[in-house]
Amino acid sequence: MLKTMHSSAQSPNQSTKWNDLTRAEPAPVQLNNIKAQLDLILLALEALVGIGSEAMLSAAEELNLATKIPDRVALWRLRQSNPLRKGDGGRKKLDIEEARSLVLIICHLAKQYQTQIRRAVMLLEQAIANREVPHKIGVLGDYIDSFSNLYQERMEDAEHLSTNWLSQLGFKLLVDLLFYSGAVGHRHLWLTLLDRSQL
């Protein structure tokens, strides 16, 4: 059924990627955790390269996923379904196909910005090796400030989290983005989501 729905719209390569994500199915209870993780990864991308909903919708169009995420409202509702988000105006349900669509969009964007991601990770590794404070390095300082601000602005639990915890989360997501920017990043991200959602 999935093949029928996507084969006509997607290139063979894109269809192969989609099929990669159908080999492992999350249990319904896992989707709640998965949607939170996907939103946080998008938050990290926003903070690092300054993308917004337009870039995400353009990626959906390029990947022939516009039927899943057709406009800003649909994207907002998907992201607002993250249980960590402030407010309750969004839809609280994320289906498996929408989750797969967001995985492909994230990896497509990560690949587009791979140079910036790689440079930031390299600077982070250098800072750690030299026992320097990452926040004092321009690119990393800007990223973590932006990430922390976005998190505090959008997430319900932000007031209970320390600056250090937010920094650690932001840098972890940054390193993860490098893995997701590779040729099989979509498969890596999907399996990571399934694994972490069982914790």
Secondary structure, 3 states (H helix, E strand, C coil): CHHHHHHCCCCHHHHHHHHHCCCCCCCHHHHHHHHHHHHHHHHHHHHHHCCCHHHHHHHHHHCCCCCCCCCHHHHHHHHHCCCCECCCCCCCCCCHHHHHHHHHHHHHHHHHCHHHHHHHHHHHHHHHHCCCCHHHCHHHHHHHHHHHHHHHHHECCHHHCCHHHHHHHHHHHHHHHHHHCCCCHHHHHHHHHHHHCCC
